[in-house]
């Protein structure tokens, strides 16, 4: 007969991640929290989406209004049609810029919430020099463990979210390397040519 002591600790280990309650992290919104990885990933998604949309609007605007002028007007009106298309494209682009600016403000506020700071701290981002410090804080300071006054802890990041945050930086590094290596090669060749000229 086994004697069971009710005061003994359980044999099975408790998984902390199963006990922790996480909050949902919507793509758009001002309430709640957002971690560093999602902050980068969501920001990159918004930037790429903006540039793709701006490119499409530019092509459609210039093509459509230029074609309209050439079909329904004189050939001299083609330039005017393109000008009108460009003006409309600029207005739409300004709307895109405003949308992405508002989105990043909301993103910054939620990131500040994650480190248990008031959302009003976002105003410091518009102060010269201090904005550099704030950008580093948003990128590198981890969020508070567990629940804080702005909500529950954000869920663990999946592989897809991590890749979304890292891949753009890898691409940027690749572009920098692709530019730097030919420039360095050209520099070494010029140095060698100058050395040969001095030797002669």
N, C-alpha and C positions, 0 to 999 in steps of 0.2 A: 504493500500500500504506500503510495507516494504522499508525502506530507507537503502540501502547497502552502507557502507563506504568502499571504496577500500583500505583504509589504516589500516583497522582492521586486527588483527592476525587471521589466519585460525582456525576454530573450531577443526579440526582433528589434532591429534598429529603426529609429524614426527618421524618415527622410524629410529634411528641413524644407526642400523645395515643394513637397506635397502639402506641408502645413502652411506655407506662406501664401497669402492671398495676393493675386496680381490684378492690376487694373488694365482695362482695354486702352489701346493707344490709337485713336482715330487719326486719319491723315490730316483732317482739318478740325480746328477747334482751339479754344483758348483755355479751357479748364483741364485739369489733370496734369500729368507729368509725361516727360519723354526723356529717355536715356541718351547717352552719347552716340551709340551706334545708330539708333533710329533717327536721331537728330541729323547726322551726316547723310544717312540713306534718304530720308524724306527730302532734305535740302537738295541732294543731287537729282532726285526724281523731278522735283519742281523746276530746277534749272534746265535740265535736258528737255523737259516738256515745253518749257517756255521757248527755248531756241528752235525747237522743231516747229512749234506753232508760228513763231515769228517768221521763219523761213517760208513756210507754206503761204502765209498771208502776203508776204512780199512778192512771191512769184505770181500768185493769183491776182493780186492787185495791179501790178504792172502789166501783166499779160492781158487781163480782161479789159482794162481801160484803154490800153494802147490799141488792142484789137477793135474795141468799140469805136474809137476815133477813126481808125483806118477804114472801117466798113461804112459807117454812117456819116462820115465827114470827109473833108478834103484831106489830101496827103499832108498838108501843112498842119493839120489838127492832131497829127499823131503825137507830136511832142507835148501838146497841151493835154491830150488824153493820158499820157504817161505821167505828166505832172499831177493831174487830179488823182490818178491811182496811187501815186507816191504819197500825196497828202493824206488820203484816206488810210493808206497803210501805216503812216506815222501815227495817226490818231488811234488806230487799233493797237499799234505797238505800245503806245503810252498806256492804254488800258491794260495790256499785259504786264507792263512794268509796275503799274499800280497794284495789280492783283498779286504779283510775286512779292512786292514789298510788304503788303499787308500780311501775306502768308508767312514771311520770315519773321515779322514782328510776333505773330501768334506762336511761331516755333520757338523763338527766343524766350517768350514768356513761359511756355511749358517747360523749357529746359531749365529756366531759373527755378520754377516750381520743384523740379526734380532734386535740386540741391537745397530746397527749403528756403529759398529767397522769394521776396515779394515780386510780383510781376511788374510793379512800378520801377524796379531796378533796371528794366529794359531801357529807360531813358538815358542811362549812362552810356549806352552804345552810340549815342549821337554826340557825345563829348569827345573832341579830339584827344588823342594819346590814351585817354582812359578806355576808349573803344577797343584799342588793341589788347589791353589787359582783359577786358570783358570777353573778347573773342577767344582768348586763350582759356579763360575760365569755362566758357560754354563747351569748348572742345575737350578739355582734359580733366576738369573736376568731376569726380564720380557723384552720382546721386545718393541720397540718404538711404540707408538700409531699412527695409520695412516701410510702414506707413508713416507719412508726415502730414502736416496740416493741409496739404494740397491734394492728397489722395494716396492710394495704395502704390506699392512698388510696381515698376514696369516689369512685364514678363521677360524671361530670358530670350536672347536674340537667336534666331535660327540662322542656318548657313546662308540662305538667300539674302537676309538682311545684312549680314556681315559683308557679303560680296558686293552688295549695292553700295556700301560705305567705302570699301577698299578699292574696288576696280577703277573708279575715276582717278584716284591718286596714282595707281599703277600706270594708267594710260598717260597721265601728265608726266610722270617720270620717264616713260618711254619716249615721249615727244622731246623732252629736254635732252635726253641722251642722244636721240637721233640728230638733234641740232648741234650738240656740243662736240660729238666725236668728229664730224667733218671739219668743224671749225678748229679743233685742236690739231687735226691732221694737217690742215692748211697752214696753221701757225708753225708747226715743226718743220714743214717744208721750206717756209720762208726763212726760218732761222738757219737751216742748213745751207740754203743758197747764199745768205749773207756771210756765213762762216767761210764758204768756199771762195767768195769774192775777196775777203780779207786775206786769205791764204795766198791768193794769186798776186 
